[in-house]
Amino acid sequence: MVREKVTVSTRTLQWKCVESRVDSRRLHYGRFILSPLMKGQADTIGIAIRRALFAEIEGTCITRAQFERIPHEYSTIVGIEESIHEILMNLKEIVLRSNLYGTCNASISVKGPGCVTAQDIILPPSVEIVDNTQHIANLMEPINLRIQLEIERNRGYHIKTPHNFQDGSYPIDAVFMPVRNANYSIHSYGNGNEKQEILFLEIWTNGSLTPKEALHEAFRNLIDLFISFLHPEEENLHFENNQHKVTLPFFTFHHRLAKLRKTKKEIALKSIFLDQSELPPRIYNCLKRSNIHTLLDLLNKSKEDLMKIEHFHIEDIEQILDIIKIEKAFLPRNQFEIHSI
C-alpha cells in the first residue's frame, strides 16, 4: 500500500493505493483514493485524469509489417495456418514496453514446423515484450517465415490509411494506450456546507505500465499541459497560413536561458541533482548517460552540446527549462550557498 501527501492551501491531500493485483501478464488492476477534496473538486479531477489516462500516456506498438512476395493483405501462404490478415491482427495485439523515442526496426525469422510467438521477435535493446506467449502464426510445414517489423512509441489510436500500403509492406492499426479502462467514483461526507469528497480511481493496464505508473504519468502530463500558464507573457511569434494570421508565444533556448541567468534568486545549482527534478524518464536517462548529474552541469551546456546527445530533441530543451524555472521559484533562498549562473 502506498500513501503520499500533497499540501494544498491549509488542507493536506492524501492519496493511496488501496488495491493492486495482476490478473494476467496483460491485465493489471489498481484502485486508488484521493482525499479530502472540497465539494465539486473530485469530479473536476476525475474527468481530467480519466481523459489523461487514455489520451496522454505513451505506449509502444508494432505499426508496420513487411513480408516477402505477398501480393495483398488477404493472401495465404502454403504451410501457414493463418492468412496474412490474421498474422497482422496477431501482431497488433503484441504488448511491448520501451523507452524508445520515435521508431525502430525489429524482425521475425523462423523455420517451421512450429508455433511462432512473440518470443520469436528479434528486438532492439530499448524494447521488451510483456508476454512472450502471445501467438503470431502456426507453421505446419518446414518453410521459412520472415517478417520485417517497424515499432513506434506514441500515444492515442492510429488508424492505417490505404495510401500507406507498399509492396509487401502493410501498416497496422496501433493502439498506443497502455490503459485499457479507467473509472472514477465519488463519495461525499460531512454535514451542511462542510461537505467534503473522496475520489476513487480504478485503472486497468495492459501490463506495459502498472496502474500506479500510469497514474503518475497521467498527472505529470496534465501538469505539463498547464504549467505554461504560470509563466509571464512572452514575446509573440507571428506567422500566416492560407486563411488566418496566427500569433503564438515564442520561446528560444537563448532567450529563456538569459532570463534564468538574470533572476535574482541565487541558489546552489550544483547541489540540485537531476533525480530531484521531475524530468521524464527518457530525458533523465539521456542526460545521465552524458554525465550531466546536476542542474549546474545542465546550464553549463550549450544548445549545440545538448543536441549532440543521442535521442535528445529540441522540444526536450523547453521542458528542461520549465523544470529549472519551477525549481528556482520554490526552493528557499537561505537553504543554499550563493552561486552565479
N, C-alpha and C positions, 0 to 999 in steps of 0.2 A: 504494500500500500504506500502510495506516495502522497505527501502533503506539502504544499508550498503556499507562501503568503505573499500578498501584494498589498501595499498600503495605498489607499486612495482616500484623500481628504482625511477625515477623522476616523474612517472605518478601515478595518483590516479584512480584505477579501481573502478567503481560503479556498483552494481547490485541491481536490484529492481524487485518486483513482480508487473507486470502491469495489470494482470487479474487473478482473482481467483473465482471459482464457484463450487458449489456442485450440480451436475446433479442428483444424487441419493445417497443413503447411500453407495453404492458400486461403485460409479464413481465420483471422484473428479478431477478437472482440474485446472492447474496453468500455467501461461505464465510469463517468466522472461527474463530480458535483462542484459547483461554484457558488459560494455564499459568503456573507449576506449581501443581497442586492436590494436596491430601492425598487419600489413598485414601478414596473414597466421596463426596467433595465434588463431583466432576464430575457424578455422577448427580443429586445434590441440586439443583445449579444448572440442569442440563439440563432436568429435569422442570418446574421453576418457570418458567424463561424461555420454554420452548416453550408452556406454558399462557398466560403473559402475552402472548406474541406474537399469539396468536389472540384472547384474550378481553379484553385490557386496552388495546388500541390503538384509537383512534377513527378512523372513516372517514366519507366523505360520499357519500350516495346520493339518488337520486330516490325518494321514498316515496309519492307520490300524483300521479295524472294526471286531469285533468278535460276531457272532450270535450263538444262541443255536440250536444244532441239525440241521445244514444246510449242506447237502452233497456237494454242489458246488455252485459257484458264480451265475449260471444261474437258480437256483432253484426259485420256487414261494412258497409263504406261503398262505394258505387258509385264506381269510379275509383281505388280504393286496393287494391293487390295484397294487402296483409296484412289480417287481421282485427284487431279492437281488442285481442283477447287477445295476438296476436303482437306488436303495437306495444308493449303493456305489457311483454312479455318482453324486447324490444329496449331499452326504457328502463331496465329493471332492470340491464342489462349495462353501461350507460354508467359510465365511471370518472371520478370527479371528485376534485379536490383543493381544500381550502379551509382557512381559519382561522375558519370560521363557528362561532357558538355558538348551538345551537338550530336553528330552521328559518328558511327564506326562500323566496321565490317566484321562479319563472322561467317562461318561455313559449316556445312554438313557433308561428310564423305563416308559413306557406309556401304559395305558389300553384304548382300543377302545370302541365304535367307535369315530372317530375324526381324525383331521389332525395333523400330527407330524411335527413340525417346529424346527428351530434352537433354539427357546426359551426353548424347552424341553431338551436340552443338559445340564447335570449337570457338571459344570466346576470347576476346582481348582481356587483359588483366583487370581492367576497370569495371568489368561486368560479371555478375554471377547469377546463377539460376536458383530460384527459390525452391522449386520442386522438380528434381531430376527425373521423376517417374512420368511426367506428362507425355502423353502419346502423340507421335507425329505421323508415322506410317508403318505399315506391315509389309515387309518384303517376303514374298512367297517363293522366289526363285533366286539363284546365285547371280544377281545383277548388281550393278553399282548405282547408287543414288548420290548425286552430287547437287548441292544447292548452295548458292551464294546468298548471304543474308545481309541486309542493312538494318542496323539497330540505331534507334534515336531516343534521346531523352527530351521530353516536352511535357506539356500539360493539356488537359481537356480531351476532346474526342476529335480525331481527324478522319474524314471520310475520303476514300480513294476516288479519283476522278478518271474518266475514260481516257483522256489525252495523256495520262501518265503511263499508259501501257507501252512497253517497249518489247523488242524481240526477245521472248523467253523471260522477260522481267515483269513481275506483277506487284503493284503496290498493295499493301494490306491495310484495311481499316485498323486504326490504332486507338485503343482506349488507354490513354496515359494515366488515368486517375487511379491511384493506389487505394482510395477509399471507395468501397463498394456500396456502403449505405451509412447514413447518419441521421439520427433522430434527436430531438430535444423535447423536454417537458419541463413544466414549471410548477413548483409547489409554493403556495403563499401561506404565511403565518403571521401572527400578531393581531392587534386589535385596532379598529378605527383607522385613523390616518397614519398609524405607526406600522402599517403592514410592510413586511419585507418578503423577499423571494429567494428561493433556491433553484438554481438551474441544473437540470440533469441532462447529460450528454451521453448518447450511445453511439459508438463508432465501430464499424466493421471494415477491415482492410484485407487486401489480397496477399498479405504476408511480406511484401517488399518493404513495408513500414509497419511498425507496431502502432496500435491506436494512440499511444502516448506520443510517439514521434510525429504522427500525423497531426495531432492537436497542437504540438509545439510549432510545427511548420506552418499550420494554418494561421495561428495567432501572429507569428513573426511576419508572415506575408501581408496580413492585414495592417500591421504597424508600418511596414514598408510603404504600403499604398498611401497612408495618411500622413507620414512623417514630413513630407514636403510642405504641408500647410503650417508647420511650426516655424518655417524659415521666413525671414523678411522677404518682401517682394524683390525679385531680382531684375536685372536688365532684361529687355524683351528681344526676342528673335522674331523678325517678320519674314514671312515667305508667302507666296501665292500659288494656288493650284488653279485648275481650269475655271473654277466657279467663285472661289472665295479667297479673300485675303485673311491669313491666319496669323495670330500673334501668340507665341508661346514663351515661357520662361527660358532664358538662355544661360546655360552653365558651361563653363570651361574649367579644365583642370587648373590652369594657372590662376584664373580669376578666383576660384574657390580657395585655392591654397594660399593666395595672397591675403584673403580675408582672415583665414585661420592664423596666419603669422602676425597680423595686426591686432588680434584680440588682446585685451588687457589681462585676461586670466592667465596666470603663469603657473604651469603645472609641470611636474617632472614626467615627461612623456616616456622617458626610458624606464620608469617604474611601472608603466601600464603595459601588460603583456597582451598579446593578441587573443589569448584564450579567455581574457576577462571581458572582451568585447563581443557583441552579438553578431559576429561575422557568419555568413552562410558557410557550411562545411567545405564546399568546393573552393571558395576564395581563401578560407583559412588554410587549407591544405596546400594550395598553390604558394602562398606566402611563406609557410613554414619550410617547404622544400627549397625555397630560395634564401634560407637563413634570415628571414625577416621575422623577428620574435617580439618586438615591442613597437609601440606607436612611433617612437623616435626613429627606429630603423626604417619605418614606413615613410615618414615625412622626409627622410634624407634621400629617398629615391625620387628620381625624376619620372615624368610620364613615360619617357622613352625606356627607362630601366624597367618599369612595371610591364610595359607592353612586350618586353622580351621574354617574360615568364611564360612557360608552357601552359596552355589552356586558360590564360588570363585575357580578359577582353575589356574594351573601352568602357562599357557600362559598369564594370566592377569598380572602376575608379570613383565614379559618382557615389556608389553605395558605400564605399570605404570612407569617403569624405563626410557623408552624412553621419556615419557612426562616430567618427572623430569629433564632429561638432557636438553630438549628444554627450560624449564623454566629457568634453571641456565645459559643457553647460552645467552638469550635475555634480561633478567632483568638487569637494570642499577645497578652497584655496589653501588653507593652512595645513592641509594634510601632506603637502608635497614641498620639496625644495624649489627654488626658483631657477628655471631654465629658460633660455631664449629659444624660440622656434622660428 
